[in-house]
Amino acid sequence: MMNTLCKRAATLLLGLALAVDGRAVTLQPAERVAHAKGAPMLAAAWAGAEKKRAVAVGAHGVVLLSDDRGASWRQARTVPVDVTLTGVAFANAREGWAVGHAGVVLHSADGGDSWTLQRSAPQEDRPLFAVHFFDREHGVAVGLWSLVLLTRDGGRHWQAQELPAPPGAKRADLNLYGLFAGADGALYAAAEKGYLLHSSDGGQQWSYLATGYRGSFWAGAALADGVLLAGGLRGALYRSADAGRSWGRIEAGTNTSIAGLVRLGERGALAVSQDGQLLRSDDAGASFHPQAQPQRPRLAALLAEDANRAPLLFSNQGPLPIDSP
């Protein structure tokens, strides 16, 4: 039963067959290969607020880095695991963390060039899907079946945090797929059954925000003035203008999953979908419009710098060329 649910969660996660398949998980270093730039990428982050380096993670422990805004990519020198990596975050230009299957947490002290293993739990079969760091010491990682891990020492130790049950449920067993930060230290987790989870104390205590949707959310973004966005299965895109107290559905122009959402300036937002669509909002998420584009592979994540530059897009065929319209 455990393995079946893990397969289902991983299959839903961006439609990629990357789940543990019942065999014993043996952690091996990721291989450095010539075709690494074509590996499926599931998450990306800027290394530092200056946004000079982009770091993407994905299948087979592949970590890619770009120092020229996506014009070229190179594989990280050393990654100690070859499992699928599903989340990445940086506290500054050098200190970063990546999470993934087998419950792994990796740490980099050199901007993503090399990584060390801080945590693994292959026997549990509970992948981690997302990670966020408030600073170089305090971080949160989330994953399968309401798994929430906290660290107060830069990832050297991780403590499981027990969640309350969702309204009307007997226990907390929602899969938590994404993390995004809001104002004043707020943290949100995108979850199943139309829920977002909210923490105002660094991930120690959580409350549930019900959107009225019944499916899974993969990603979200916090805009100015309390506006929250959440995107997920079958083109679901929801918006709250009052910090999550009430929600409305936004027409996304796609019937495939919204896989990534990012803030763009003060009133803008960008979203990507599994049918290769790039969606843009210039009115604080009140409406989204597809951008003109050729046929693209399935998109899984994006990074945006400002409204005047094209975003970096990541797909099941690796990072897309920066000059892709």
N, C-alpha and C positions, 0 to 999 in steps of 0.2 A: 504494500500500500504506500509506504514512504517513498519508494523509488518511483512508482507510477505518478505520484503527485509532483515529485521533483522534475520528472520528464515533462509533465504538462506545463508546469510553470516556466521551464526553460524554453519550451517550444513556443509558448505564447510570447515570451520575451523576444520581441522583434522577429519572430518567425524563423529563427535559426535553430537547426537541430544540433544543440550543443550540450545536451543534458548528460548527466552521469547515466551509464547504461547498465548498471548492475555489477560490473566488474570492480574489483578492488582498485581504489584510486592510489596510484603511486606517483608522488610528486617528483618530477624530473625537470631539470633546467630547460627553458625554452630554447629552441634551436635558432641560430642565426641563418636565415635563408635568403636567397636572392629574390624570391617572390613575396617577401613579407609585406610589401606595400599593397598586395592584392588580398590580404587577409581580411575577413569581416571585422569591422571596427564597431564597437558597441557604445563607447563613451569617450569623451574628450574634455580637456580642461586647459586653460591658460596657466602657465607656470609663472605666477606672480601677477600683481595688479598692472604691471607695465605692459603685459600681453605681448612680450617679445618672443616667447616660445610657446608652441602648441604641443600638447602631448595627448596621444590617442591610444586606447587599449582595446583588445579584442580577443579573437579566437587564438587558441594554442599558445597563450602567454605572450603574444606579440604586442610590443610597445613601440610606437612610432613617434618620432620627434621632428618638428620643423622649426627652423629659426628664420624663415623668410615668408611667413604668412601663408604656408601651404604650397609655395612654388616647388619645393622639394621636401622629401621625407627620408629619414634614415631610421634603421632599427636600433633600439637601445642595446648597449654593449652586453649587459648581463641582466637576465631575469631568471630567478631561481625556480620558477614553476612553468609548466606548459599547459595548465588548465585555462579555461576561458576566463578572461578578466572583463568585468561588467561595469565597473565604476572607477573613477579617478578624481582626485582633488588635490589642490596645492594650497599650502598656507602662505607661501611666499615664493620667490623665484627658484629656490633650491629644495625646500622641504615639500615632498609630495607623498601621497598614499594611493594605492590601487587595491581593489577588492575583487573577489570573484568566486568561482566554484571551489569546492572543497573547503569553504570557509576561510580562504586565504586572505591575509592582509599583507601587502608589500609596502616597503618604505624606500624612498629615494632621498638622498641628501645632496644630490648634484644636479637637480633639475630634470631628472628622469633618465639620465644616461645609464645609471646602474641602480639595481634594486636589491634589497635584502628581505628575507621572509620574517615577518613579525608574528604571524599567527596562521595556523592551519588546523582544520578539524575534518579531515576526509572521512572519518568514521561516522560523522553525523549526517552526511548527505544533505546539508543545509547551505546552499550557496548564499553569498552576500551579493546584493544587487547595486548598492550605491553607498557612497561615503562622502562626508563633508567635514572639513576642519575649520573651526572658528579662528584658531591661531596654531602655532607649532606644537602646542601641548594638548589642546582639547578638541576631540573629534567624535563623530558618531558614524556608525555603519549600520545598515539595515538589510534584511533579506527575507528568506523563506519563513513562513509561519510566524509572523510577528517578531522575528529575530531583531533585536536592537542591542548593539554593543556600544559601550562608552569607553573612552580613554581620557585620562588626565595627565598622561606622561609621554605624549607623542607616539603612542601606539605600542610602547613596550609592554603594557598590560591592558587587557580589554575585559570589561565587566558586562555581563548580560543584564539587561534592564527589563524587568517584567512589566508588561502593558496591561491596562484594564481591558476587560472584554468590551467589544463594540455594543452599542445600544441593542438590547433584545437578544444578545448572544450569551452563551455560558462561558466562553473562553476567548482569548485573543489568538486567532489563527489566520489572520489576513496576511497575504504576501505583500511585502513593502518593496516597491520597484524603483522609486526615485526619491531623491532629496533635493530641496532647494531652500535657499535662505531668504528671509524677508527683512523688514526694518527692525531695529532695536534688538537684534540677536534672535529673532524668531526663526524657527526651523520647521519645515513642512515635509511630510512624507507622502508620496503618491501611492495609493493602495488599491486593493480590490473592493468590489461591491460599492463603487462610487464614493469611497471615503478618501479624504485627506486627513492626515494626522498632524497636529500642531503642538509644538513645544516652545515655551518661552524661557526655559531654564537650561538650555544646552543639552536637551535630550533626556533629562532625568524624569520628567513627568510629561504625559501626552494626553491630549483630548482629541475627540473625533469631530470632524466637520463633514456633515452629510450634504451631498450636492443634489440628491434626487436621482442620480444616475445609478444603474445597477451593475454596470460592468467595471472593468479594471482601468485604472489610470496608470500610465507609464511615466509621465513627466509633468512638471508644473513650473510656474514662474511667478514671482512677486513683483508687481509694478509699483508705481508711486501711489500715494493716497489710499492705501489699503486694497488696491485691486489685486486679486489673485486669479490665476489661470491654471486650468488642469486639462490635460489631453490624454486620450487613451484609445480603447478599442473602437473599431468601426467608425472612425472619424469623430469620436466624442470630443467636444471642446466646450468646457464650461468656464463661466466667469462669475466672480463675485466682486462687487464694488464696495462692500462693507466688511472687509476682513474675514469673510467666510460665513457670515450669519445667514445670507441668502444667496442663491445661485440661479443662473439662467444659462440655457444652452445657446451656443453661438454656431451659426452655420459655417462649417469648415470647408465646404466644397470638395470633400473627398469622403469615400466610404471605407477607406483603409485606416489603419491605426495611426494616431499621432504619436510619434516615437520620441520627439524632442521639442522643447520649448525654451526660449531664452528671452530675456529682456533686451530691448534695443533703445537706448537713450531713456528719456523721461516718460514718453508716452507710447513707445513702440514695442513690438514683440515679433518674434519670428518662430515659426513651427515647421517641422518636417514630418512627412508621412511615409508610410511603407510603399506607396505607389510612386515615390520619387518626387512628390510635390514639395515646393517651398512656399509657405504661406506667410503673408506679412500683414501686420496691423500697424496703423499709424494713429489710432484713436483709443489707446489704452485697452486694447483687446475687445472693444465693442463690436468690431467686425474684422474679418480676415479675408485676404484676397490672394489667389494663386498667382505666382510670378511666372511670366512667360519663360518657357524652358523646353529643351529637347527631351527625349526619353531618357530617364535616369534609372539607375538601379535602386533597390530598396534602401531608403535612408534610415539611419538609426540615431544619429546625433548631429549636432552642429555647434559651432562657436561663432560668435559675432563680436566685432570690435567696435564699430560705430555705423551710423546709418549711411555713410558715404562709401563704405567698402563692402564688397561681396563677402558673405559669411563663408566659413569653412564647413564643408559638408562631408559626412562620413557614412559609408554604405556597407552593404554585404560584399562589396568588391574593393574595399579599402577607401582611403580618402579620395575625393573627386578632384580633378584638376581645378586649380584656383580660377582659371579663366572660364569655367563652365558657367553659362548664363544663369 
